[in-house]
Every structure is written in structure tokens, then in C-alpha cells.
Amino acid sequence: MAKDVFHQQVKNALIKDGWNITHDPLTIRISTAVKVQIDLAAESAIAAERESEKIAVEIKSFVGDSDISAFHTALGQYLNYCQALEEQEPERIVYLAVPVETYGDFFQLPFIQRALRRYQIKLIIYDPKLEEIKQWIN
């Protein structure tokens, strides 16, 4: 599996944000012949009296020629990963990580906003240069 261009930057940003990376990648077997690999899995203790929160993160860079093509791929992966985790690790929440610049322009298009709402996509907005999480969108 090829890692995304900004894989290490997002991993570093999550660590800075207090997350423990538990899998890089997280492999989920959906049948004897088929498995999927989600870029990262992490855990964070929210508070001493609560259980730790578990997430899976699909990282996208949107640096290619076509943002809409990258979005199609990202959306398909996100939905498949949600289904796979629902069956095997239902406590884990899936997030799509996108660069702050892409979120500020392409992700503001009405078509993209409708898709995000329709499919209830959870986002992590990251700055690859600063290796920081800028926003969590549930």
C-alpha cells in the first residue's frame, strides 16, 4: 500500500494533538480473500473517568490533477471503511483527513458540502506545513 504524500505530517499532527498511534496502517479483513488498509488508527484518553476514544484516519493530500477524482476515491474509501469497522470494530470512528487549503476552497463547493452532509463524513483538517490539526468536524 502506498502512503499518502502527507501521511507522516498527519501522523505527527495527531501525536502533537495527544493521540497515540496504535496502527500504521490498520488492516481490516473483510473476507478470507479481501482486506482493506486504513492509513492510521489512534486512541486518546478523553478524561480519566471515561473510556479512550478510538479513531481510524484515511489521509488524502489532494495534490493531483483532479480534486473531484480524488474526492470520489476518498468518499468511496471512507464509506467502505465505515462499513468494515461497523462490523468488526464498531467503537472506532472513521475520519477523512484533508489539507486546510483543500478544505478552504474545494470542500466549500455546494456539491461537496451536500455530499459531506448526506454521508455524514467526519473530517480532520490538517496543516501539512505546520504538522497541526486545525479543525475536527463531526
C-alpha positions as CSV (number, residue, x, y, z in Angstrom):
1,M,0.0,0.0,0.0
2,A,1.4,3.4,-1.0
3,K,1.3,6.0,1.7
4,D,-0.3,9.4,1.0
5,V,2.0,12.3,0.4
6,F,1.2,13.9,3.7
7,H,1.0,10.6,5.7
8,Q,3.8,11.5,8.1
9,Q,2.7,15.1,8.6
10,V,-0.8,13.9,9.7
11,K,0.7,11.3,11.9
12,N,2.9,13.9,13.6
13,A,-0.1,16.3,13.9
14,L,-2.2,13.6,15.7
15,I,0.7,12.9,18.1
16,K,1.0,16.6,18.8
17,D,-2.7,16.7,19.4
18,G,-2.4,14.0,22.1
19,W,-3.2,10.8,20.2
20,N,-1.4,7.5,20.5
21,I,-0.9,5.9,17.1
22,T,-1.9,2.2,17.5
23,H,-1.8,1.1,13.9
24,D,0.1,2.3,10.8
25,P,-1.8,1.0,8.8
26,L,-4.9,-0.5,10.4
27,T,-5.7,-3.7,8.4
28,I,-9.3,-5.0,8.4
29,R,-10.0,-8.4,6.8
30,I,-13.5,-8.3,5.3
31,S,-13.3,-11.9,3.9
32,T,-10.7,-14.6,3.5
33,A,-9.6,-13.1,0.2
34,V,-10.2,-9.3,0.8
35,K,-8.7,-6.9,3.3
36,V,-8.7,-3.1,3.5
37,Q,-6.0,-0.9,5.0
38,I,-6.9,2.4,6.6
39,D,-3.9,4.8,6.9
40,L,-3.8,5.2,10.7
41,A,-5.6,4.2,13.9
42,A,-5.2,6.1,17.1
43,E,-6.5,6.2,20.7
44,S,-6.9,9.1,23.1
45,A,-8.0,9.2,26.7
46,I,-10.7,11.9,26.8
47,A,-10.9,12.0,30.6
48,A,-9.7,9.8,33.4
49,E,-13.2,8.6,34.2
50,R,-14.1,7.8,30.5
51,E,-13.1,5.1,28.1
52,S,-10.5,6.0,25.5
53,E,-11.7,7.3,22.1
54,K,-10.7,5.2,19.1
55,I,-10.4,6.6,15.6
56,A,-9.3,5.5,12.1
57,V,-8.0,8.1,9.8
58,E,-7.9,8.0,6.0
59,I,-5.4,10.6,4.8
60,K,-5.8,12.5,1.5
61,S,-3.5,15.1,0.0
62,F,-5.5,16.4,-3.0
63,V,-2.3,17.3,-4.8
64,G,-3.1,15.6,-8.1
65,D,-4.7,16.9,-11.3
66,S,-8.3,16.4,-10.3
67,D,-9.7,17.2,-6.9
68,I,-13.1,15.7,-7.9
69,S,-11.5,12.4,-8.9
70,A,-9.6,12.4,-5.5
71,F,-12.8,13.2,-3.7
72,H,-14.6,10.3,-5.5
73,T,-11.8,7.9,-4.3
74,A,-11.8,9.4,-0.8
75,L,-15.6,9.1,-0.4
76,G,-15.6,5.5,-1.6
77,Q,-12.8,4.5,0.7
78,Y,-14.4,6.4,3.6
79,L,-17.8,4.6,3.2
80,N,-16.2,1.2,2.8
81,Y,-14.1,1.7,5.9
82,C,-17.1,2.8,7.9
83,Q,-18.9,-0.4,6.9
84,A,-15.9,-2.6,7.6
85,L,-15.3,-1.1,11.0
86,E,-19.0,-1.2,11.8
87,E,-18.8,-4.9,11.5
88,Q,-15.5,-5.5,13.3
89,E,-14.7,-2.5,15.5
90,P,-17.9,-0.6,16.0
91,E,-16.4,1.6,18.7
92,R,-13.8,3.1,16.2
93,I,-14.8,6.4,14.4
94,V,-13.6,7.0,10.9
95,Y,-12.3,10.4,9.8
96,L,-11.2,11.7,6.5
97,A,-8.1,13.9,6.8
98,V,-7.8,16.7,4.3
99,P,-5.4,19.6,4.0
100,V,-6.5,23.0,5.2
101,E,-6.1,24.6,1.8
102,T,-8.3,22.0,0.1
103,Y,-10.9,22.3,2.8
104,G,-10.9,26.1,2.4
105,D,-11.6,26.0,-1.3
106,F,-12.7,22.8,-2.9
107,F,-14.5,21.4,0.1
108,Q,-16.6,24.7,0.3
109,L,-18.3,23.9,-3.1
110,P,-22.0,23.4,-2.6
111,F,-21.9,19.9,-4.3
112,I,-19.1,18.8,-1.9
113,Q,-20.9,20.3,1.2
114,R,-24.1,18.4,0.3
115,A,-22.1,15.1,-0.1
116,L,-20.4,15.6,3.3
117,R,-23.8,16.2,4.9
118,R,-25.5,13.4,3.1
119,Y,-22.9,10.8,4.0
120,Q,-22.1,12.3,7.4
121,I,-18.4,12.5,6.7
122,K,-16.2,13.3,9.7
123,L,-13.2,15.4,8.8
124,I,-9.8,16.2,10.3
125,I,-8.5,19.4,8.7
126,Y,-4.7,19.5,8.9
127,D,-1.9,21.9,8.0
128,P,0.9,19.8,6.4
129,K,3.5,22.5,6.7
130,L,3.0,23.1,10.5
131,E,2.0,19.4,11.1
132,E,-1.0,20.5,13.1
133,I,-4.7,19.6,13.3
134,K,-6.6,22.8,12.5
135,Q,-10.1,21.5,13.0
136,W,-12.2,18.4,13.8
137,I,-15.6,18.3,12.1
138,N,-18.1,15.8,13.3
